Amino acid sequence: MVAETVHYFDEQPVTYLRWEDRVMLEGLKHALGLTIREVYPMLQRMLISGLDPIDADGDVFELGGFLEVPRPNAKVDVIEARKATERDIQTCQMLLEGPIDRAEVVLRNSIEWCRFWAMRAPTPELREAFEKSLRRLETGRGDDDG
């Protein structure tokens, strides 16, 4: 989709990347009598609350650092955390393909993300899968290795 900029009479223009976003945000804007910028964080919290299985009680974590992973209880947007995980996977692949051995850095990053997702993945099945991966990474053994 092509980005669409909408001019409103009561606030600065807003650019939408998806028409679905515009429908949801404008619906809330008109129903609540607020601006898009006021309803956006409300909608974001509503959508994320169903994806995050815990009530995070840790420090706020800002994603964007190089191979930095939030603690499992950090106050962080799990959708953005998923995107950061994907970026780290790509970075780790490049590190492993490079001429310098970076396996320890990649292992540490993988352990930290598994620890995070073992607590924060949206379903019990996914949390269990990450917990198993975490145990394998920490011990160096698979489930059938005794």
Secondary structure, DSSP 8 states (H G I E B T S, - for coil): ---EEE--SSS--EEESSHHHHHHHHHHHHHHT--HHHHHHHHHHHHHHTT--S---S-B----STT----TT-B--HHHHHHHHHHHHHHHHHHHHSSS--HHHHHHHHHHHHHHHHHHSSSHHHHHHHHHHHHHHHHS--TT--
